[in-house]
Amino acid sequence: MENVSVPTDRVGFIGLGAIGEPMARQVLQHGHALVVHNRSADKMQALVSEGAVGAGSVRELAAQVDIVLTCVTDGAAMESVVFGPEGVLAARRAGQVVVDLST
């Protein structure tokens, strides 16, 4: 297997609920530039006040980061976040990594 170098400077996190917010906070606390998005914008505020950048849409987030982490409620939400018209794939580029952390 070939070793692949993945840039981790810019990380995006989508889904800041009871599980996602603490996970996103760990990314931020470990020194990564973090862009966050949540369908309820008020859930982004705590992380933004700690240094994250809030994105107005999933597409906006995906356009700014090298790695996209998701932690959303169900399969339908995941499908929308990734494959929807304003989803991650609408802003994709070579080398970008998407990781689903949903339960």
GIJO-V171701 format. One record per helix or strand of 2 or more residues. SS is the DSSP state (@ for helix, = for strand). FROM is the first residue (numbers start at 1). LEN is the number of residues. If there is no record, write none. Layout:
SS	FROM	LEN
SS	FROM	LEN
//
This chain:
=	10	5
@	20	10
=	33	5
@	41	9
=	53	2
@	58	7
=	67	4
@	75	9
@	88	4
=	97	4
//
